[in-house]
Amino acid sequence: MSTPVHQLFDLTGKTALVTGGSRGLGLQIAEALGEAGAKVMLTARKAPELEEAAAHLQSLGIDTRWIAADASLPQDIERVVRETLSRQGEIDILVNNAGATWGAPAEDHPLEAWDKVMNLNIRSLFLMCQAVGKASMIPRRRGRILNVASIAGLGGNGPVMTTIAYNTSKGAVVNFTRALAGEWGRHGITVNALAPGMFPSKMTRGTLERVGSERIAAAAPLQRIGDEDDLKGAALLFASAAGKHITGQILAVDGGVSAILAH
């Protein structure tokens, strides 16, 4: 007998750890998971932003805690996982959203900026998945991992966007997701990624101001950029029992931009 749809998407009793969860896309995903019943642990670098985000989620009735940490540091990742297990219980859902970008022509791109982007955008995903997998998911033979990639990881840039490190790192997230899904499927763990297009955020503010949000929207088949609801459904699908037979997949949430760029 099949399971009712509302039960498939129900996350009651689950714990979700969300990196980069204090604002933007990470907070939107945390809100979706919490509204579906999950307990949420937020982590990011800045305590005041985490405190504000947690207060927002708690105002919605979501059981939320937070830990200030730098996801690019292995010792901080270990501390986040240890404290999450202690304060919120076993980790059922891991959302790897923490990320950074840097704009510079490839020929002038600083090495330290390249390393900063790579360390946070892909190295930290490996370390976080490794820590959560060993401490909670693999021993229990279940788990949902959701990586936040980008349509920037699905192709190259034109001359307007000089973000070679960011694109390279997000391309690595795409194949990291596929590789880990292939390896950890035997443990009952699904690994998928969202590839957002243009959404308003602190990271994209400069691009939206320089190029113009109306111009960017006009280039998308749906004639719009993402809003505060557009990642919620996709994130919930990958995080819940509704997505239990989906792994190693990259879902673009971009208004159709990647569909027309693929031709």
Steps between C-alpha positions, in 0.01 A plus 500: 500500500641838404582779744278811507671796337495720808686229694767472232590867549470498880830560683365479854767356731785563254801724560643721226844662512522798264833670427489861389153500652488851642370673188409470134459159342614310808239668717231438238585128497513487882157660513357242260641206696387645829150570371485132399573402861879471525709627788759738355861575588639806321868572461687790344788728598316799651316451829274809472364387163447147633318632804270707278434207265427266790257751649321520166466122475395471863226758435361252247492227764816325376732337755823682410850518648817657360877469512745763376780331306719531192414215263840525333674386822508124573501556877189717475321237293575235761369731771179575308426131449579414861281780637214423262494139614502614862238775469265382223560127469603282206543687171248382241544781247815691408470813287836626372427860406793703634685664213696797372580665170765732360494712189820552302627430147662158482839647415494718813313276742686497835617160616382568856152578367502180294592301811234674711225417251616142451542434872151615586307394191630145452760399760258578783230286332733203501597554863142558617365196316785288634440614859121461490520174310737336746335637814133454419383393154713197412459324838120538476494419125286797405532868420429779253775728374408809300780704345440849365681529167413764238424523131846662494628145549321376190685714247740782436466878519484780254719808539255666744547240778866457594458235771723215389566366851130503588398323178776244543403431861132458415590266213689298759190497724301352212734207450572461872125448541492229234814328631386492862152382400657207319717409796256549788186359346583167663469674838147617427616861455375715213716784369350763270561863408303809419643728231335838554503769238486866594344567840525824698764457771801670650720302260307608189426859601790644301404313183135598529597865545758499221307306236148576620243255635255578218762422235594175673135400534435574133765243402312218678216309329275569802596870486583518870772438757458277804311607809475399866283195425661351191743256665261372765321228306812359337688495830215322675481239224868411538489509881190287554373149438341633181851501350621168639561355150681811369875530538791647308277757332551871434181706479527847347261750656563785263191603306617293204833674441706179490257345251566765238872522575534127434424545128 
